[in-house]
Amino acid sequence: MKTITFEGIVTAVTSIIHNGGEQNGISSMLRREKFVQPDGSVEKIPVISGNSIRGILRDVGMYDMLQKVGYGVEDDGTVTGLPLSAFYFLFSGGALSSTGENGINIERFRKMKELIPLIGVFGGAIGNAIMPGKIKIGKLIPICRETLHLIPTKYQNHNAESIWEYCQTEMYTRRDDEKNDRVRGMIDGNVRALISGGASKTDITKASTAQQMMYRIESLAAGTQFYWKITVDDPTQIEFESIINTLLAFSKSPYLGGRSSVGHGEVSIKMDNWVEIDSRANLQGKEIDLPLLKAYLTHLEQNKEEIRQFLNTIK
């Protein structure tokens, strides 16, 4: 069995927001994990989860694949779309359900992975079975004083500061545009008259909510560097090419975390060489060249009709 790994450095081009669901008043906090220090003490460090990155890469890869086999908006405006069950399976990994079948349809799974290599890469659940994926997406671990002892030597930066030097709190405001004379004319005249007469918007409609607000979001500063590792277990040539194609597609719009619509989360990735480790022969590993993607792209082009027919059968 061979394993292919990639290690590299991800750099935040703009500040990164990755909320862990924790609130502190009007502030949203970064997702944190505990890291045991060399002296036995514990620090809670902001980390970008591998789960979030895996979800982004799955979406990017599947979307790119579907476009190549003919799904999406046509030139005349018509839409060729997936059945909802196929959509959820490709983009969200599907869900287990009771099928009434005896056992697992191995041949169907094998055909599925053969037609759509990314299914073999990311896996998924369909019917009464789960297909494990071959790819392991590592967490983005910030390269800082508190994590150096856990990061491979070649990626360590002994000039790194404490993680708290890289964290910041950004303030945002949202104003009430009803107070903006330039646009308030777009409000219905009767409603505008009521507001001008002193009635509150709550009196006018129960659905109204306060528009003016101030809030804060904790983020990791632009320039923060992260260690990242991807491992792929025994991929076929086409599966490996599908992974490289997905990473290339992601590189066209490389955003992680939240609020990318207002400039957060842009990253750059320095990809070191991929290393193949063969457990039967070469435990030290050897560098391998990146494929030209011809096999994967040719496969999608030659099999696009069959792929579409198959996706339409997913219930």
Buried (B, 14 or more C-beta within 10 A) or exposed (E): EBBBBBBBBBBBBBBBBBBBEEEEEEBBBBBBEEBEEEEEEEBEBBBBBBEBBBBBBBBBBBBBBBEBBEBEEEEEEEEEEBEEBBBBBBBBBBEEEEEEEEEBBEEBBEEBBBBBBBBBBBBBBBBBBBBEBBBBBBBBBBBBBBBBEEBEEEBBBEEBEEBEEBBEEBEEEEEEEBEEEEEBEEBEEEBBEBBEEEEEBEEBEEEEEEEEEEBBBBBBBBEBBBBBBBBBEEBBEBBBBBBBBBBEBBEEEBBBBBBBEEEBBBBEBEBEEBBBBBEEEEEEBEEEEEBEBEBBBEBBEEBBEEBBEBBEEBE
